Amino acid sequence: MPGTLVDKQQLNIAIIGSGLGGLSAAIALRRQNHYVTIYERYDFGGEVGASLSCASNGSRFLEEWDVPVKSAKPVILKSLIMHEWESGAVKGQYDLGDYREQFGTDYNNFHRIDLHTVLKETAVGAEGQGPPCSLKTWHKAVRMNAEAGTIEFENGNAASADVIIAADGIRSLSRAQLGITPSITPSTSCCYRCIIPASRLRELGLEQFITSDAIEFWGGYGISKIVMSACSNNEVVSCYCFYPAQYNDLKEDGWNISTTGENLVKTYPGLDPRLHKLFLHADDIKMWRLYIHEPYPYWTKGRVALLGDAAHPMLPDQSQGACMAMEDAGALGILFSTKYETMSVAQRLEMYERVRKERACKVQSASAKARTDLSERIGWSSKTDRPGKLTIEEVCGYDMHAHIEQLVREGLSCR
Ligand SMILES: Cc1cc2nc3c(=O)[nH]c(=O)nc-3n(C[C@H](O)[C@H](O)[C@H](O)COP(=O)(O)OP(=O)(O)OC[C@H]3O[C@@H](n4cnc5c(N)ncnc54)[C@H](O)[C@@H]3O)c2cc1C
């Protein structure tokens, strides 16, 4: 039973979903010598290509887990740049120059497929600490018994585990299995993302966007905002383009809705002409419909814990969704280490929820605020200008090891 005081130390752990969160959890837990099996409904053909900035609160765990970060071809961000909407002139710059000194790691900007590939190799590779994880594709989890720790898959297979981590993303089916009914409201914003190879930008005379080592913004006060950054060793430039959802047929949804560069240009009349030029030559322009998710009442039940977007889906405007998933994974790695071996599975999962829920929900709420107010985004914010506002210090300077130690100490002293 999960409630017994000391469980066996080498656990069988099942992870549902091999996105950035599930793979991070797999790595963190294999390193603590547990047997990890990851169940993924697809075989990765549908991975979405776009940039993903990984602040130090995520990058710190990548380093701690010996993930070969350089193999994921990061661009190391040096600043945030704000442009005039129409002329493109630089109207503000936040310098991240001493970021590594201040927060202990670089501010990495990845192509999400590069990061996914490196995490997958690290999870299943023979090298590295702990037993390599096993990855089973075409295993869509359709039912779970949280108390018994069992999973049934669409293909007819079944599995049981000491712990189940449900990392099945923003449209998680696992939540319902735990009795959680999400409260979801469509956002008034939608997002197109597109990528363009550096070689094409050079041909277009737009090389300034390849090597700025910055996240560059246009707009952001109101719904419309363009967020641009280079990734993949500066070989690719990626843009997220936010616009009013009413421009779309509201019935359209899914990951694979494409549009044309011409439509993107039409969406933003009067925008910096360099961006119009870029849009007309961009590849792979896809729509992301955005939703606002309220926090869930709980994340764990029996042997199951939610992780990543399954636990705390958030709007992308703090660039923190994947970092929060890495933090979740970090917490599991710490709590399921020998340091906390006197705690039962149930106690560790309870502590996981305690250490993670409040912090992730704060970032979730701050992401919604930053949707239409760039000054709410960490990086543009300072400690003092608005009470309760999320700051770069509290997000990037977070010491989870110390936080868990303190919560466990407090928990023990209350007994
Ligand atoms: C426009 C945009 C920009 C973003 N930019 C950033 C950024 O700059 N920085 C950042 O930190 N975050 C960013 N994010 C957020 C980040 O992408 C997500 O938070 C992160 O990818 C979540 O990872 P996950 O593993 O929880 O979920 P996912 O990546 O969605 O993975 C879920 C996995 O589970 C699988 N799955 C689903 N259901 C089942 C099932 N029933 N059985 C088995 N497998 C299943 C799926 O196939 C998938 O592989 C952005 C998000 C968006 C939309």
The ligand as an SDF file (V2000), in Angstrom:
LIG
                    3D

 53 58  0  0  0  0  0  0  0  0999 V2000
    2.9140   28.9720  -27.9860 C   0  0  0  0  0  0  0  0  0  0  0  0
    3.6680   28.3290  -26.8590 C   0  0  0  0  0  0  0  0  0  0  0  0
    4.9580   28.7320  -26.5320 C   0  0  0  0  0  0  0  0  0  0  0  0
    5.6270   28.1820  -25.4230 C   0  0  0  0  0  0  0  0  0  0  0  0
    6.8890   28.6230  -25.0900 N   0  0  0  0  0  0  0  0  0  0  0  0
    7.4850   28.1510  -23.9640 C   0  0  0  0  0  0  0  0  0  0  0  0
    8.7600   28.6350  -23.5510 C   0  0  0  0  0  0  0  0  0  0  0  0
    9.3710   29.4810  -24.2120 O   0  0  0  0  0  0  0  0  0  0  0  0
    9.3060   28.1440  -22.3830 N   0  0  0  0  0  0  0  0  0  0  0  0
    8.6610   27.1960  -21.6280 C   0  0  0  0  0  0  0  0  0  0  0  0
    9.1950   26.7940  -20.5710 O   0  0  0  0  0  0  0  0  0  0  0  0
    7.4570   26.6990  -22.0130 N   0  0  0  0  0  0  0  0  0  0  0  0
    6.8570   27.1470  -23.1450 C   0  0  0  0  0  0  0  0  0  0  0  0
    5.6520   26.6530  -23.5420 N   0  0  0  0  0  0  0  0  0  0  0  0
    4.9980   25.6120  -22.7130 C   0  0  0  0  0  0  0  0  0  0  0  0
    5.5440   24.2210  -22.9910 C   0  0  0  0  0  0  0  0  0  0  0  0
    5.5560   23.9440  -24.3560 O   0  0  0  0  0  0  0  0  0  0  0  0
    4.6870   23.1850  -22.2740 C   0  0  0  0  0  0  0  0  0  0  0  0
    4.3980   23.6080  -20.9700 O   0  0  0  0  0  0  0  0  0  0  0  0
    5.4280   21.8580  -22.1780 C   0  0  0  0  0  0  0  0  0  0  0  0
    5.7610   21.3880  -23.4510 O   0  0  0  0  0  0  0  0  0  0  0  0
    4.5370   20.8390  -21.4440 C   0  0  0  0  0  0  0  0  0  0  0  0
    5.1440   19.5800  -21.4540 O   0  0  0  0  0  0  0  0  0  0  0  0
    4.3200   18.3050  -21.0140 P   0  0  0  0  0  0  0  0  0  0  0  0
    5.2760   17.1710  -21.1000 O   0  0  0  0  0  0  0  0  0  0  0  0
    3.6200   18.5480  -19.7460 O   0  0  0  0  0  0  0  0  0  0  0  0
    3.1750   18.1630  -22.1060 O   0  0  0  0  0  0  0  0  0  0  0  0
    3.2850   17.7920  -23.6450 P   0  0  0  0  0  0  0  0  0  0  0  0
    4.5220   18.3390  -24.2320 O   0  0  0  0  0  0  0  0  0  0  0  0
    1.9860   18.1640  -24.2590 O   0  0  0  0  0  0  0  0  0  0  0  0
    3.4430   16.2140  -23.6330 O   0  0  0  0  0  0  0  0  0  0  0  0
    2.3890   15.3390  -23.3720 C   0  0  0  0  0  0  0  0  0  0  0  0
    2.7320   13.9940  -23.9970 C   0  0  0  0  0  0  0  0  0  0  0  0
    1.7820   13.0320  -23.5510 O   0  0  0  0  0  0  0  0  0  0  0  0
    1.3500   12.2710  -24.6530 C   0  0  0  0  0  0  0  0  0  0  0  0
    0.0050   11.7810  -24.3130 N   0  0  0  0  0  0  0  0  0  0  0  0
   -1.1470   12.5080  -24.2270 C   0  0  0  0  0  0  0  0  0  0  0  0
   -2.1630   11.7330  -23.8340 N   0  0  0  0  0  0  0  0  0  0  0  0
   -1.6540   10.4890  -23.6580 C   0  0  0  0  0  0  0  0  0  0  0  0
   -2.2270    9.2520  -23.2540 C   0  0  0  0  0  0  0  0  0  0  0  0
   -3.5230    9.1560  -22.9570 N   0  0  0  0  0  0  0  0  0  0  0  0
   -1.4230    8.1640  -23.1730 N   0  0  0  0  0  0  0  0  0  0  0  0
   -0.0980    8.2590  -23.4710 C   0  0  0  0  0  0  0  0  0  0  0  0
    0.4950    9.4140  -23.8860 N   0  0  0  0  0  0  0  0  0  0  0  0
   -0.2770   10.5020  -23.9560 C   0  0  0  0  0  0  0  0  0  0  0  0
    1.3910   13.2500  -25.8240 C   0  0  0  0  0  0  0  0  0  0  0  0
    1.4210   12.5820  -27.0730 O   0  0  0  0  0  0  0  0  0  0  0  0
    2.6810   14.0010  -25.5080 C   0  0  0  0  0  0  0  0  0  0  0  0
    3.8180   13.3580  -26.0250 O   0  0  0  0  0  0  0  0  0  0  0  0
    4.9830   27.1790  -24.6590 C   0  0  0  0  0  0  0  0  0  0  0  0
    3.7040   26.7210  -25.0330 C   0  0  0  0  0  0  0  0  0  0  0  0
    3.0430   27.2920  -26.0990 C   0  0  0  0  0  0  0  0  0  0  0  0
    1.6490   26.8080  -26.4560 C   0  0  0  0  0  0  0  0  0  0  0  0
  1  2  1  0
  2  3  1  0
  2 52  2  0
  3  4  2  0
  4  5  1  0
  4 50  1  0
  5  6  2  0
  6  7  1  0
  6 13  1  0
  7  8  2  0
  7  9  1  0
  9 10  1  0
 10 11  2  0
 10 12  1  0
 12 13  2  0
 13 14  1  0
 14 15  1  0
 14 50  1  0
 15 16  1  0
 16 17  1  0
 16 18  1  0
 18 19  1  0
 18 20  1  0
 20 21  1  0
 20 22  1  0
 22 23  1  0
 23 24  1  0
 24 25  2  0
 24 26  1  0
 24 27  1  0
 27 28  1  0
 28 29  2  0
 28 30  1  0
 28 31  1  0
 31 32  1  0
 32 33  1  0
 33 34  1  0
 33 48  1  0
 34 35  1  0
 35 36  1  0
 35 46  1  0
 36 37  1  0
 36 45  1  0
 37 38  2  0
 38 39  1  0
 39 40  1  0
 39 45  2  0
 40 41  1  0
 40 42  2  0
 42 43  1  0
 43 44  2  0
 44 45  1  0
 46 47  1  0
 46 48  1  0
 48 49  1  0
 50 51  2  0
 51 52  1  0
 52 53  1  0
M  END
$$$$
